[in-house]
Amino acid sequence: MEHAPIVVHRVSPSGGRRVSLRAEGRETVLGVAHSDADVIEFLRRAEVPDPDEVVLGGTAPPVEWQGDAPHVYEAETAPSDLP
């Protein structure tokens, strides 16, 4: 199975998701996104056609959302034992 050319990696413990673009056998990190708007801007700068539609509409090229639900950028906080 071929991987999607755009990868939004799992949420980091401090928040945000690394975004990378796979092309010509290489993976290039575009930046760390804290919102869909960040992902769209990274794709626009990488000259991906229709980045809004790619992120929000799910058209080709496909986006692979790894490890966490799509469009989530904040790490889940564990319940505290403090009252």
C-alpha positions, -999 to +999 in steps of 0.1 A: +000+000+000+013+034-009+014+061+018-003+094+015+019+122+002+009+145+031+014+133+067+001+150+098+019+132+126+006+125+161+001+153+186+033+161+206+030+161+244+034+199+243+008+203+216+010+207+178+016+182+150+045+179+127+034+181+090+055+165+063+053+161+025+064+129+008+077+134-028+102+117-050+111+092-023+119+118+003+099+132+032+102+169+039+091+184+072+070+215+065+065+227+101+046+221+133+009+229+130-013+241+159-044+243+137-059+234+103-050+270+092-013+262+099-015+229+078-032+248+050-005+275+051+023+249+050+007+232+020+002+266+002+039+274+007+048+239-007+027+248-037+001+220-031-029+228-053-061+237-034-047+233+002-080+243+018-098+215+000-070+190+007-072+196+045-109+204+050-125+186+021-105+154+019-097+155-018-065+141-034-038+142-026-048+123+005-038+134+040-026+107+065-035+117+100-013+096+123-019+086+159-047+110+168-081+121+154-079+144+124-080+181+131-069+177+168-038+196+177-037+196+215-024+168+237-050+152+260-044+160+296-045+131+321-069+135+350-052+149+380-051+133+414-054+167+430-088+178+443 
